[in-house]
């Protein structure tokens, strides 16, 4: 009997292997109802080191953010600014944080990029080219995340249920610093009765008086501070400028007369504090989507909007838009392409991955994936708090990547090809089975880039590159179990996989051949050792596909059987295995195909010849 075998599929590795053990590694489903087959498997993209110079930094990426023709990246405690164009990028160290690991939130207004790491906040001013710590005494004590809406930075204050807004269009101001001053017309310096903390350079201030104001200052007029000395200096010392541009340029007002007490200085800001109170819990993250602020706790998410009301907080909660799920993993929340994804949970347990459409949370994970995530959550050595998400669009296809460092695994949702009835996930990994390197993402100058989770490397994402930074990529697909009605035995006479054939030049071919049973290490011409049981990569020959078969419900697999893909131009070559034996009564046939060569690997389908044997 000859039939099509439905080899193409996605991740559906159930809790019991005999139910289903389908896995797709470094391949993803592509659908075209008018194609040779309506669905095929395509190879995932490879990585090329962009060779940026991160100096002595060796730690992995914590954040990437693209703004104003530059990429802002955090590796370890170092903050870098990358500029240029494709193939001509250069990187500059612009500042350092006080922490070396963990999530870093980044956002921007029109001229400031803000960084928060759970301990402190910093501002990169693109006009002044300065990187300064936010020293405002009203800044949240534990700034764990940040987002932006309508001119305001919003920072979530960890271990509390509160958040705060900055002064509009000014990320250095979070409260209303005030004090008295004395002027020195010789130096133009104003000496304050308080410290410099609330009077960073560029901060708008006003002066009032019950005495005589220093000349030529005018009471009630907005001026801009030029901080003189450290932020901790007490009493503080500043100068004043007529404009923000003059302040960052250091162009101070010429004070011609000292005035007389009492003169009062006031930062043009106020404490804008809000709290999430729908259910008990602390705030764990914030994001902006569709001009709404989503404020996450562990088990719920409030939706706030800019209502333009009130004198201390213009944002108001929309009481009709509460989402009854929160997140255990701040880094999993990703917004892009007019949608949002995150790893969800509520008070009753982990809820899997969800997608937000409008303000409705829709499940985006499968039962098989939910089971695996539950195992991570239950394991005290892994958990799911370190989950990091990436939203990326590659050649018109949107993917949501979910990385787990402690659990050492990467799952990827094919957003574009998924429906509610068929949610398509696959896995991505490096050659030894570890998680994929990608931790952060940047789209810049028409190119996608990934920051590495465990090294100071920045990668170009390229679907025309068949390696991960020159390391071969293992493409693997485990098909679904085929078992006949009545659980009779099967004899498999022939198994054929329809592949993209004849795509490689002869001098580029690396073949994989059978060696002695005790051989374990195989080496390519690029000196990469691959552990693959009894097989070795040797030069010369044809690209080889390996087939191994499980006849016990996916619990174990037999010896590797290999078939070739054909030399260049051999478009009619067929990848076939014959005389594959019989399955025991009550068991099924599960094929696993693997491929290591550095050429395109496209699975178009499969077919098999088999006989259902009598008792």
N, C-alpha and C positions, 0 to 999 in steps of 0.2 A: 504494500500500500504506500503510495507516495502522496504526501500532503505538505502544505506550507507549515513551517514551524514558526510560531509567533515569538521570535527571539528579541525583537526590539521592545524595550520597555524602560521603566524607571525604577527607583528604589521602592521595594515593598518587602523588606526583610522582616518577617513577622517574628513574634516572640518565640514561636515554635517553628523550627526549620521545616518540618513536614507540612505545615500550612502553606508557607511560601518563603522562599529564600532569595527572591530576586534582588540583585544589586547591579548598579551601573556606576562604574568608577572611571572618572576622567573621560566620560562620554555623556552626551545629553540628547534627548529626543528632539527631533525637528519634524514638524508636521507640514505636509503639502498634499492635500486631497487629490491633486491632479498629477502627482509624481508617479514614478514607476511603482512605488509602494507609498501608501498614505503617510507612513511614518518611518523615519530612519534614525540612526545614531550617528552623530557627528562628534569629532574630537574637540575637547575643550582647548582653550587657548594656552599657549606656552608663555614663558617669561624670559625677558632679556634684561640683564643688569644695565640700568641707565648710567652707571658709573659716576654717580654724583659723589662729591668729596664731602664727607661728614666728619672730617678731621679725626680726632682721637675717639669719637663716640663709637661704641660697639653695641649698645642696647637697641632693642627693636622699636618699631614705630608705635606711637601712642595716639597720634592724630594727624590728619591731613585735611587741609581746607584751602580751597581756591578762591581768591578774591583779588580784584584790581590787577589782573595780569601777573599774578604771582601765586605760588603754592607755598602755604605755610605748613610746616611739618614739625612734629615733636618726636624726637628719638631720645629715649632716656630722659635726662633733665635738660636737654638742649633743644632750643627752638631755632629753626632754620627758615630762611626765605629763599625760594628757588624761582629764578626768572630765566628768560630767554625763549627759545623756540625748540621744537623737536630736533633732536640730535645736537643741540647747542645750548644745553641748560647749564646754569651755574648756581651754586648754593652758597649762602652767606649765613653765618651764625649771628643771630640778632639778640639772643638773650638766653637765660637759663631759668629753670624752675627750681623749686626746693625739693620736689619729689622726683623719683626716678622710674616709678612703675605706676600702673593703674590708668584709668580712663582720664582723658583730658577733653573738656568741652571747649569748642571754638565757634565763634560767630563774629559778625562784623556789622557796623553801621556804615555810614558813607565814608568815613575816614579812619576808623579805629577798628582793629582786630583784637578781640578779647579772648583770653585763655584762662580757664579755671581748672584746677586739678584736685579739688576737694580740700585744699589747705589754704590756698591763696588765689588771687586773681591778678592778671597782668594785662596791660594795654600796649599794643604796638600802634603807634601813631604814624600813619603813612605819610603825613605832611611833614612832621618833625623828624621822622626816621628814628624814633626813640622807643625803647622797650622799658616800661615802668610798671612797678608793682602798684596795685590799687591800694592806697593807704587810707582812704576815707574811713573814718571811725564807724560809719554806719554800714559798711560793706558786710555781707553775710559772713558769719564765723566759719562756716564749712561750705564753701561754694562748690557744689558737686556737678552742676550742669548749667548751661546757659543757652538761651535762644534770643531771637530778636523779632520785634514787631513794631511797626509804625514809629520808628525813631527811638524806641526804648530797648535796652538790654534787660532781660529778665533772668535772674540767677536763683536757682533752687538752693535752699539752705538745708544741708544734710542733717539727719537726726532730728529734724523738726518738721512741722507741717506748713512751714512758711516759705514764701518767696519774696523777692524784692525787685523793684524796678529802678533803673538808673535815671538820672536827669535825661530829658530828651536830647538825643544827639551828643551825649557826653558820658562816656563810660567811666570817667574818673570820679564822678559825683554821685553819691548814694545817700547823702543826708545834708543837713543844713549846718555846716560848720560856722561858728561865730566867735567873736572875741573883740577886744579893743586893740587899738594900734597907736603907735607914735611914729612920726615921720622924721627922716633925716634928709634935708635938702642937699646936703653935700654928697651923699652916696645914692640918693633916690630909694633907699631901703626903708620899708615899713617893718617895724618890730612889733610882733603880735603878743598878746597875752596868753596865747595857746600855742600848741606845737604846729609844725608845718604839715601834719598828716592830711588835713582836709584842703590844703591849698597847693595842689599840684599845678605845674605849669599848664596854662591853657584853661584853667577852671574859671568860669565867670563869677564875678563878685560885685557887690554894691557896697557903698559906704554911706552911713548916716552920722549925724553929729548933734551933740547938745552944746558944743563949744564952737571952735573955728576949724573948718575942714582944711587939710593941707592944700596949698595952691599948686597946680590949677585944677584939682579934682572937684567934681560936682556931685553933691549928694543925690543918690538915686540913679545915677548913670551906671551902666554896666561896663565894668573893666575886666581885664583878664590877668590872672596871677602869673608871675614868673618866680618860681620857687628858688630861693637862695639857700643852699645848704641841704642837708639830708632831711628826709621826711620826718625823722624822729626828733629833729632839733627843737628844743623847747627852752626858752620862747622862740617861736618861729620867726623867720625873716623872709620877706618877699619884696618884689618890685611889682609894678603895675604896667600894663600895656593897654593901648586903646582898642586893639583888635586881637582876635585869636592868632592871626598870622604874625602880628608883631610879637606876641607873647612867645611863640615857638621860635621866632627868629632872635629873641633876646633884646628886642628894641623897647626899652622902658620909657615911661613918661618922665620928663624932667620935672622933679619937684622943686619949686622955687621958694616955697615957704612951708615951715613945719606944721603950722596950725596949732591948735590948743585943745586940750582934753575937753569933753570926752568924745573920741571918734570911734565908731563901731563898724567893724567889717563883717559882712555876711556873704557866705557862699550861696549862689542862686540855685539852691536845691532844697529838697525836703525828703524825709523818710517816706518811701512809698512801699508799704508792707501789705502783703496779702497772705491768706492761708487757705488750705484745702481742708474742708470739714465735713464732707458728705458722709464719710465713714472714718473710723479710727485708722491711723496709719501715718507714716512720715513720707515726705516727698522724696522721690528717688530720681526724677528726671523731668525734662521739659522739651517740647518740640513745637514747631510752628507748621501748620498745614491749613491751606485755604483761609488765611488771615485769622486763624483761631490758634489759641495756645492750648496745648494738651499737657496737663500737669499730672504726672504719674505718681501714684503711691505703689506699695507692694501689691495691693489687691483691687485698686480701682483707678479711674482716670477722670478727672474733671476737665471740662472744656470751658475756657474763658475767652472773652472777646473784648475788643476795645470799644467800650460804650461811650467814651468821652465824658464820663460823669465823675463828679466828686472833685475835691481839691487835693486829696492825698493819694488816690489810686484810680486811674481812668479805666482799668480793666474790671470787668464784672463776669461772674460765673453765669453760664447759660444752664439753667436748672433743668432744661429738657434734654440735655445732651450728655448726661453722665454715662460713661462706659463702665460696666461692672467687671472689668479685668484691669489689673495693673501689670507690673513686670518685676521679675527678680534680677534682671540684667539690663542695667542702663545702656551698656554698649550695644545691645541688640536693636535698639530703636533707631530705625533709619527712615528718612523722608527723601523722596525723590520721584520724579516722573509722575507727579500729581497723586501720590499714594504714600502710605506709611506701613511699615512692617515692624513687628517686635515679638519677642518671646513673652508670652502672657501667662499670668497665673491669677487665681482668685483665692478666697479664704479656704476653699475646699481642695486646692491643689493646682498643679501645673496644668495650664490650658493649651499648651502647644504654641505654635506660631500663628499669629493672626495678621490679617491685612485690614487696614482702616480704609473704608470707602465712605466718603462724607464724614460721618461720625459714628458709623456702624462698624463694629469689629466682626470680621468674617474669618472663620477658620481657614488657614492656609497650609496646614500640615496634615499628614495622613496618620492613620492609626499605627502603622509600623514605626513612623518617625516619633510619634508621641510616646510610644512605649520606650524607645531608645532614650529619649530625653528624660523620661521618668527615671530610668536607671542612673543617668548622670546625676539627677537631682538628689536621689536617695543615697548616693555614694559620698561620704564625707571627704574623700580624697579628691573629688572632682567638683561636684556641684554644678550649677549652671550660671553662677553669678559672673563668670568671666566670658560669657558668650559675647561675641563681637559681630555685628552685622555690617554688610556692605551691599549697597544697591548700585548696580552697574548695567549699562546698556552696551552690548557688544554686537555690532553689525545688525542692529535693529531688534535684538532680542534682549529683554530685561531679565536679569538674574538677581535674586536676593541670596547672598552668601551668609551662612551662619557658622562661625568658627568657634571651637572649644579648645582652649590650650591645655587645660588640665586633663580633660577627657581625650585630647589629642585626636580630634576629628573635625572634618569640614563637610557640612551638608549644603547643597545649593538648590534653591527653588527656581525652576524655569517659569518665571512669571508669565511671559508672553504666551507660552504654549500650554499653560494650565487652564483648566476650568474647574468649577466646583465639583463636577462629576469625575474629573480626572486631574488630580493635582500631581504634578510631575517634579520629583526631587531626584537628584543624583549626588554622588559623593566625589570629592576631589582630594587627592593625596599625593605625596611625593613617593619616590621609588621604594623607600623602606617602610611605607605604610603610615608615616606620620601625617599630621594635618597639613593642609595647603599653607604656603608661606604668607598669603595675603592677610593683612590685618587692617590696613587702612586703604582708602581709595581716593584718587584725584583724577578728574578729567580736565586736561589742560592742552591747549593748542591742538585740539582734535584727537588727542591720544589718551587712552586709559592707562593709569599707573597704579601699582600696588606698593604699599610700604610693608616690609617684612616684619613679622611678629618677633623674630628672634635674632635679628642682626640689623646693622645700620645699612640696609640696602633698599634701593628704590627701583622697582621693576617696570619695564614697559610690558603691557599686556598685548600679545600679538597672536592671532589665531593662525598665522602662517608659520609660526615657529613651533616645532614639534618637541621642544625640550623645556624643562624648567631650569633656566640659568645653566644650560649645557648638560643637565642631567636628564637621561631618558625618562619618559613618562610611561607608566604602565596603564594601558587601556584594558578594561576588564568588564565583561558582562556575564552575569549569571542569569540564565533564563528561568522560566517558570516550570514547575514540575508537570510532566505529562504522564498520566496514568490511565489505562484503558478502563472502560466500563467492565464491571465484574472483577476488577483487580487481577486480570490474567497477566501472565508473563509477556514481555515484549522482546522481540529480537530486532535490533537496530542494524540494518544492513548498510545504510549510507546516511551521512549528514553533511549538508552543504551550506556554507555561509556565503551569501551574496555580498561582495565587497567591492570597493573601488579598486580595480585591478590595473596593473601595469603602469604605476605612477612614478616609478623611481629609476633614475639612471643606474647602470650597472656598477659604476665606480663608487656609488654612494651606498650600496647595499650592505647591510649587516645581517647575517643569517644566524639562526639559532638552531643548533644541532644537538642530537642526543649524544651524551658522553657516558662514561661508566657510572654505575649506580652510586658509587661512593663520592662522586664529584659534587661539590656544593657551591663553589665560587666561580663566577663567570666574569670575564673582563672584556671590555670593548677596546677599540683602538684609542678611545679617549681616556683610557685607564680608569673607568668607572666599574667598580665591582658590584655585581648584582647577585643576590642570593636567590636562587630559583631551583631548589631541589637538585635534580640531576642534569640540568641543562646549562649550556654555555653559549655566549654570543661569540661568533667567530667571523672573520672578514671573508668576503667572497660568498657567492651564492645568492639566494632569493630571500625577500622578507618572509617571515614565518609567523603563522598564527598557531597558538597552542590551544588544544582542546583537552579538557579533563571532564570526566562524567561522574556524577553522583547517582548511585542506585539505592541509597538509603535515606532519601528525603533531605539531602543537602547537609548531612552530618559529616560525611567524609567524601573525598574525591579521589578518583583513580589516578594512574600515571598520566603524565602529559603526553599527548599525541600531537604531532605537528604536521601542518600542511602549508604549502607555499602560496604566495600571492601573485607570482609571475614577475618577469622582468619588465623593463620599460617598453611600452607599446603593446604588451600582451594583454589586450583588453578582453580577449575571449577566455583567458585563463580562469579556471575555477578552483576554489578552495574547498577541497572535499576530503572527508575521512570515511573509510569503509570498514565493514565488519567490526562493529563496535560492541558486539556481544549481546547478552540478554539481561533483562532485569528480573529480580526475584518476584515471585507472586506477592501481590500486595504492595509492591514498591513502584516507583515511577522513574522517569528519565529526566535528569537535570543536567544540561550542558553548561560549562563555564569556558568562555573563550578569553584569551589574554594575548596582548600584542605589545611589543617593546620597541619595535623599529622606529626610526626617526623620520617617518613619512606620514602623510595623511591616512587616517584609518576611518573609513566610512562604512557602516554596516547598513546594508539596504534591506536585508531580510534573510531568511533561511528556509530550507526544506529538508525533509528526511524521508527515507524509505524504511518502513518497519513492517513487521508482521505481528499480529496478536496470536500468541501460541495457545494451543488447547491445553487442557489439564495433562 
